[in-house]
Amino acid sequence: MTSIETSDTDLQPALPLSASDIQKLLPHRYPFLLIDRVIEFERNKRVVAYKNLTINEPFFQGHFPAQPVMPGVLVIEALAQAGGVLYQLSKGAAIEDKVFYLVKVENARFSKIIVPGDRMTLEVSIKRRIRNMAWYSGTASVDGNEAARADFLCAEAQN
């Protein structure tokens, strides 16, 4: 297991977390790793991360070629990945071959399109933990303006 550098005796991670740090927490890899940095973290409470979107993102090539827009399902996936980071950092654990599944999405709303050149900020809070699952509430924003929000349930796969 590769560890994340910590900043004090409470095992608070040294922020910001880089993409290589995030890869120690999530099993996702390019082109499906949708978080570039983690900039805020409160154990068992919340995380703030971001994704810088460029025209080179594979999904922009076909969604839509003349007017590229980030697919809403990938915005939800990015929120779920931020939730996974929050879960792992709160446990003080690296992935160790763990897989997490997005089980349920509720109250998803999309209010602004996300396009190449945007920095999508992801803020996710834990609402409730139940055994190997956690309910989250997340917001994706661009330049301080909400673009999407959703509540979602993720579960750690049982090996």
DRENKEBA-22084 format. One record per residue (C-alpha): residue number from 1; residue in three letters; y, z, x. Coordinates in Angstrom, 2 decimals, padded with zeros to 5 digits. Example, Ala and Ser with C-alpha at 12.3 -4.5 7.8 and 13.67 -1.06 7.14 Angstrom:
! residues 2
   n res      c2      c3      c1
   1 ALA -004.50  007.80  012.30
   2 SER -001.06  007.14  013.67
//
This chain:
! residues 159
   n res      c2      c3      c1
   1 MET  000.00  000.00  000.00
   2 THR  003.44 -000.89  001.31
   3 SER  006.12  001.63  000.46
   4 ILE  009.71  001.32 -000.69
   5 GLU  012.30  002.99  001.54
   6 THR  013.69  006.16 -000.04
   7 SER  017.09  007.76  000.37
   8 ASP  016.34  011.47 -000.13
   9 THR  013.68  014.10 -000.75
  10 ASP  013.57  013.29 -004.49
  11 LEU  012.03  009.92 -003.56
  12 GLN  015.03  008.08 -004.92
  13 PRO  014.74  004.48 -003.68
  14 ALA  017.44  003.25 -001.32
  15 LEU  019.45  000.81 -003.42
  16 PRO  019.88 -002.08 -003.77
  17 LEU  016.23 -003.13 -003.79
  18 SER  015.73 -006.62 -002.39
  19 ALA  013.39 -009.32 -003.67
  20 SER  010.78 -008.26 -001.10
  21 ASP  011.04 -004.64 -002.33
  22 ILE  010.62 -005.84 -005.92
  23 GLN  007.48 -007.76 -004.91
  24 LYS  005.98 -004.42 -003.82
  25 LEU  006.42 -003.19 -007.39
  26 LEU  005.54 -006.26 -009.49
  27 PRO  002.67 -008.76 -009.21
  28 HIS  004.96 -011.71 -010.15
  29 ARG  005.84 -014.33 -007.56
  30 TYR  007.93 -017.52 -007.44
  31 PRO  008.60 -019.26 -009.71
  32 PHE  007.95 -016.44 -012.17
  33 LEU  009.62 -013.49 -010.46
  34 LEU  012.83 -013.23 -012.52
  35 ILE  014.61 -010.38 -010.70
  36 ASP  016.57 -010.79 -007.46
  37 ARG  017.94 -007.25 -006.98
  38 VAL  017.76 -003.76 -008.44
  39 ILE  021.18 -002.10 -008.22
  40 GLU  020.85  001.09 -010.31
  41 PHE  017.97  003.41 -011.08
  42 GLU  017.56  006.71 -012.91
  43 ARG  014.00  008.03 -012.82
  44 ASN  012.31  007.89 -016.25
  45 LYS  015.58  006.70 -017.83
  46 ARG  017.02  003.33 -016.86
  47 VAL  017.31  000.52 -014.36
  48 VAL  019.89 -002.21 -013.77
  49 ALA  018.85 -005.41 -012.03
  50 TYR  020.08 -008.98 -011.82
  51 LYS  018.94 -012.55 -011.44
  52 ASN  021.19 -015.24 -009.93
  53 LEU  020.46 -018.48 -011.74
  54 THR  020.82 -021.82 -009.97
  55 ILE  020.25 -025.37 -011.14
  56 ASN  017.12 -025.33 -008.93
  57 GLU  015.23 -022.99 -011.30
  58 PRO  012.14 -024.95 -012.43
  59 PHE  012.72 -024.24 -016.14
  60 PHE  016.17 -025.87 -016.08
  61 GLN  014.57 -029.24 -015.23
  62 GLY  013.13 -029.59 -018.72
  63 HIS  015.13 -027.10 -020.84
  64 PHE  017.28 -029.17 -021.29
  65 PRO  017.89 -031.93 -018.71
  66 ALA  021.33 -032.92 -020.02
  67 GLN  022.42 -029.35 -020.81
  68 PRO  020.28 -026.79 -018.93
  69 VAL  019.81 -023.46 -020.72
  70 MET  017.57 -020.53 -019.74
  71 PRO  014.76 -020.25 -022.30
  72 GLY  015.04 -017.13 -024.45
  73 VAL  011.41 -016.20 -023.81
  74 LEU  012.18 -016.06 -020.08
  75 VAL  015.16 -013.78 -020.73
  76 ILE  012.73 -011.45 -022.54
  77 GLU  010.28 -011.78 -019.64
  78 ALA  013.05 -010.83 -017.18
  79 LEU  013.79 -007.73 -019.26
  80 ALA  010.07 -006.87 -019.27
  81 GLN  009.93 -007.27 -015.48
  82 ALA  012.90 -004.90 -015.14
  83 GLY  010.94 -002.49 -017.36
  84 GLY  007.99 -002.84 -014.99
  85 VAL  010.22 -001.97 -012.03
  86 LEU  011.52  001.08 -013.92
  87 TYR  007.96  002.18 -014.72
  88 GLN  006.74  001.75 -011.14
  89 LEU  009.76  003.39 -009.50
  90 SER  009.53  006.31 -011.94
  91 LYS  005.87  006.78 -010.98
  92 GLY  006.75  006.39 -007.29
  93 ALA  004.08  003.70 -006.95
  94 ALA  003.59  000.23 -005.56
  95 ILE  001.55 -002.33 -007.48
  96 GLU -001.87 -001.72 -005.94
  97 ASP -003.15 -004.70 -007.95
  98 LYS -001.76 -003.31 -011.21
  99 VAL -001.02 -005.73 -014.03
 100 PHE  001.26 -004.96 -016.95
 101 TYR  001.19 -006.82 -020.23
 102 LEU  004.03 -007.46 -022.63
 103 VAL  002.41 -006.22 -025.85
 104 LYS  005.15 -006.37 -028.46
 105 VAL  008.76 -007.51 -028.85
 106 GLU  011.02 -006.29 -031.66
 107 ASN  014.64 -006.80 -032.63
 108 ALA  015.17 -009.70 -030.21
 109 ARG  018.63 -011.21 -030.55
 110 PHE  020.26 -013.98 -028.55
 111 SER  024.05 -014.16 -028.66
 112 LYS  025.06 -016.27 -025.64
 113 ILE  023.36 -019.04 -023.68
 114 ILE  022.57 -018.45 -020.01
 115 VAL  023.18 -021.44 -017.75
 116 PRO  022.99 -022.41 -014.07
 117 GLY  025.54 -020.49 -012.01
 118 ASP  025.29 -017.35 -014.14
 119 ARG  024.30 -013.94 -012.83
 120 MET  022.13 -012.41 -015.54
 121 THR  022.40 -008.61 -015.47
 122 LEU  019.44 -006.75 -016.93
 123 GLU  019.79 -003.18 -018.15
 124 VAL  016.59 -001.56 -019.39
 125 SER  015.98  001.98 -020.67
 126 ILE  012.72  003.75 -021.46
 127 LYS  012.66  004.83 -025.09
 128 ARG  009.21  006.43 -025.11
 129 ARG  006.02  006.65 -023.03
 130 ILE  002.56  006.79 -024.58
 131 ARG -000.36  007.11 -022.11
 132 ASN -000.42  003.81 -020.18
 133 MET  002.30  002.19 -022.33
 134 ALA  006.07  002.40 -022.55
 135 TRP  008.64  001.32 -025.14
 136 TYR  011.82 -000.10 -023.67
 137 SER  015.21 -001.23 -024.90
 138 GLY  016.89 -003.93 -022.85
 139 THR  020.07 -005.95 -022.68
 140 ALA  020.75 -009.13 -020.70
 141 SER  024.40 -009.91 -020.04
 142 VAL  026.55 -012.39 -018.15
 143 ASP  030.00 -011.39 -016.89
 144 GLY  029.85 -008.22 -018.99
 145 ASN  029.12 -010.15 -022.20
 146 GLU  025.83 -009.49 -023.96
 147 ALA  023.59 -012.57 -024.01
 148 ALA  020.39 -011.05 -025.41
 149 ARG  018.81 -007.77 -026.37
 150 ALA  015.34 -006.64 -027.38
 151 ASP  013.04 -003.67 -027.74
 152 PHE  009.61 -004.19 -026.21
 153 LEU  006.32 -002.49 -025.48
 154 CYS  004.49 -002.97 -022.18
 155 ALA  001.03 -001.67 -021.26
 156 GLU -000.59 -001.10 -017.89
 157 ALA -003.94 -002.91 -017.75
 158 GLN -006.91 -000.59 -017.50
 159 ASN -009.18 -001.67 -014.64
//
